[in-house]
Amino acid sequence: MRIEFALPILLMLACDDKVDDTATSGVEADADTDTDTDTDTDTDTDTDTDTDSDTDADTHYDTLGREDGVNSLLDDFLENVSEDDSINWFFVNADLDALKSSLHDQICEVTDGGCVYQGDDMATIHADMAITDEQFNAMVADLLISFDDLGVSYTPSTFDGGTAGDVVITAFADMQSDIVTDPDGDQVDFNKLGSYRGVEALMDTVVANIEADSRLSGFFTDTDMSGLVNSKAYQASELTGGYVVYSGPTMLEAHKGRCIGTTEFDAFLDVLLDALATHGIEYSPTLDGSMPIDGLLREYLLMEEEVLEACK
């Protein structure tokens, strides 16, 4: 098991509920001072013992509130994820109902709720996502926030106290090696560029440069520029190996009838290179792949034939 959450501030906020040892000792002391003929005390002791035994028989799934409780936890968790800019882009096209059902079955199984998770294994599901340790830890942080929101007990830092929260976190930690395929974010160009938010920031600058360039701005007078940023960010993310699917028009479709020539295409390359400079992103002179942005620049050059259109 590998737990590398590195969440000291968040964990300090957690409430670690513990049984009051002093109160327990007091009960035992009172029982010792009673006479052996005190049948009421014996009866109370027997009743307390039976009750505690029944409570101990409850599963962690029961502690979480069974199906309704786990689903409430997941609703809170998925809301946290949707507001987490570091990972929410993973779920833009996800079937959240199916995801919630799958997560419920996994949690139910590891907390002895009697469920059997029947989905694909974690390695298969996440093979093409290039998930980093940082992104995995962000997901765990969002889950811990939900634990705090709903009062789910867990042991900060170590998760070894045997509580329901500990069991769930430990189960996720055991899956980490199957889920994370780019631990340090240095294997896929997309992650090297700062994952989706890094690419989005770059494209935001590109679009701002387009609006400020007289050679190009006239082509976009009726364009939703915010939508253009999103479209270009999705396209660039997919082209650099990110787990993002570009579903917009092809370059041929997007530029048909615009009469774009080499002058305008060169102007686009200028604003793109200016944006790279703004963000401190370097490229190799021959685009040989030695820099993370090289592959994207090669893809843009290959689009020239689709973008150019001779008009009279």
N, C-alpha and C positions, 0 to 999 in steps of 0.2 A: 504494500500500500504506500502511496506517495502523497503526502499532504504538504503543499507548499503555498498556503493561502496568503501568508504575509498580510494579514488584516488587523494589525494591532489596535488601531483606533476603533474600528468597528467592534472588535471583540471586547474591548473595554466597556462598550455600551451594553453588552449583554447582561441580563440578570441571571445569576447563577443561584437558583432556589435550592436550599438544602434543608434537611430535616433538623429541627432544633434538638441537638443532643442533650442540652440541659433539661428540656422538658421531658424527654424520655427517661432520663435518670431520675427525675422527680417522681414519676409514676412508679418506677421500680422501688424507690425508697419507701414510698407509702405502702406498697404491698408488703415489704419486709416487716414493717412495724405492726401490721395487723396480726391478731392472734390466729392460731391454726383453726379455732372454732368459728371464725368469721366466714360463714358460708356465703354471704353476699359477695365478699371479696373474691372467693374462689370462683363463684359464678361469673363475676365480671371479668376475671382474668381469662376464663375459658372462652367467654364470648368474644373478648378482644382478640384472642389468638385465632379463633375461627374467622373473624372478619378480616384480619390482616392476611390470612392465608388465601381468602377469596380474592382480595385485592391483588395479591402477588400473582394470581393466575391470569390476570388481564394481560393481553398482548400490547406491544407498542402501537399496533394499529388501533386498538381500543383507546389508548392514551391520546392518540391524534384525533379521535372523534370518528373513527371508521370512515366510510365513504364520504359522508358529508363534510367531515372535518378535513380530510385530505384534499378534497376538491376545493374547499375554501382556502386552504393553504396554497394550492396551486393557482387559484385565481389571483391571490395576492402576489405570488411569485411572478407570474406572467405579466402582471401589471408593472412590477418593478423592472422586469426585463425590457418591456416596451418603452420605458422611460430612460433606459441605460444606453447612452449613445455609443458606448464602447462595444456593444454586442447586439443592439436591437435590429441592426440591418440584416443579421443572419435570418431573421424571422419574418421579413417583409412578405414573402410569398408562401409562408408556412401555413399548413392547415392546423390552426391552433386548437381546435376541438380534438383532432386526432392526437396531437402532441400531448394535450392534457390527459386524455384517456390512457396513453402509453405511459406517461409519468406516474399516473395513479397506480397502474398495475405494477410498476417497478417498486414504488414505495410500499404498496400493499404486500408485495411478496417479501421484501426484506424486513418488514415489521411484523411478519407472521400473521398477516390478515387472511391468508388462505387463497390469495390470487396467484396466478401463474402468468408471468410476462411472456407473451408469445410473439413479440416483434423481432426484427432483425437484431443481430448482435451489434454492440456499440462500434466495433472496428469497421464493420460494413457500412453502417449509417453515416459515419463521420469521415470516411476515407478521403473524400474529395474536398473537405471543408478547410483544410490547412489551419486548424484551430491551434492557438498558442496557449501556453500556460497562463499568460496574463488574461486572455479571454475566458479560459476555464475558471480562473479565480474570480473573475467578475461575475460569472454565473453563480458561483458559490456564495459570493457576497450578497447578491440579490436574494438568494434563498435564506441566508442568515437574517437579513432584514425582515423577511416574512416570518421567520421564527420569532423574532422580537415583537413584531406587530401582533401576532396571535398567541403569544405566550408559550411557545413550544420550548421546552427545556433542553439545553445542550451544555456541554462542558467547553468553555472557551479555550482556544489554543490547541488543546489536546484531543478533544472529542472522544475521550476514553472513559466517560463516566457511566456508560450503559444506558443513557436516557434515550427516548425515542428520537430526539434530534441528533444525538451522537450516532445512532444506528443509520439514519438516513445519510448524514454527511459522510460517514465512513464508507457506505456503499457507493456513493458518488466518487469518493476518492479512489476506490478500488477500480473504477472505470476510467480513471484519468489517462492511463497509459494507452488505452484503446481509443479514446476520444481525441487526445492531443496528438497531432502529427507534425506540427512545426513548433516545438516547445519554446524556442527562443525567438521565433519570428524572423529567422534568417535563412530560410530555405525556399521561400516563395516570394517573388518580386512584389506581389500585392502586400504582403506583411512588411517587407522591407520599406515600402513606401508609406507605412503607417496604417495599413488596412483600410477599411472603407472610409473612415473619417479623414485619413490623410489624403486619399485620392479625391474625396469630395472637396476638400479645401483647395487642392490644386486646381480642380475644374472650376471652382467658384472664381478663382483668380483669372483663369483663362477666359471665362465668359465676361468678366468685368473688363478685361483687356479688349475683347471683341467690341463691347459697347463703346469703348473709348477710342477705337481705331476707325477713322473715317473711311478706310478702304473696305471695311467689313460691316460697320454698324447698319448701313442701309439695307442689308439683306435680312435684318432681324427686327424691323420696325413693328411687325405684328406678332412677334414671338414671345411666348411666356418664358422669360429668361430664367426664372426659378426652375421651371420644368426642364429647361435646357441644361441647367447645371446637373439636375438629377439624372437626366438621360445620359449625359456625357460621363458622369461618375459611374453609372452602372456599366456603360460600355467599357470604360477604361479599367474598371475593377475586374470584369470578366476577362479582358485581354491580358491582364497581368497575373491571372491565376487565382483570383478571389472567388469565394463562394457566392457569386452574384450572377443573376441571369439577365442579360440585356434583352428586352423584348420590344424595343423600338424599331423603327423602320430601318431598312438597309441604307447604306450611304447613297446608293443609286436612287432609291425612292425619296430620301430626304432632300436631295439636291436637284431633283429633276425639275427643269424649267427655270432654274435660277441663273443660268448662263454664267457659271463660275469658270474663270480662266486661270491660267498659271499665276497671274498677278495676285488674284484673290487667294489662291491656295498658298502661295508663298507668304502672303500676309498672315494667314492662319498659323503657319509654322513660326513666323516671327512672334506672334502673341503667345504661342505655346512656349517657346524658348524663354521669353521674358518671364512667364509664369514660373518656369523651372528655376530661373535665377532668383526670383522673389522668395521661393521656398528653399533655396539652397540645395536643389536637386541637380546633381551632376550627371552627365552622359558621356559616353566614350565617343571620340571623333568618328570611329568607324561603326558605331552601334554594334559592337561585337558581343554584347551580352554581359560584359564585365560590370556594368552598372545596372541597377534595378529598373531604370526607366528605359533602357535601350530597346527592350522588346516592344514596348508601347509605341515608341517613336518609329520603329520599323513597320509596325502595323499601320500607323497613320500614313506613312509614305506609300504603302501598298494600296491605300484607299484612293490615291490621287486619280487613278484611271476611272473610278466610279464617280468621283465628285466632279471632275472636269466635264464641261459640256459646251460644245461649239454652238454659238447662237449668232444669227445675223441681225 
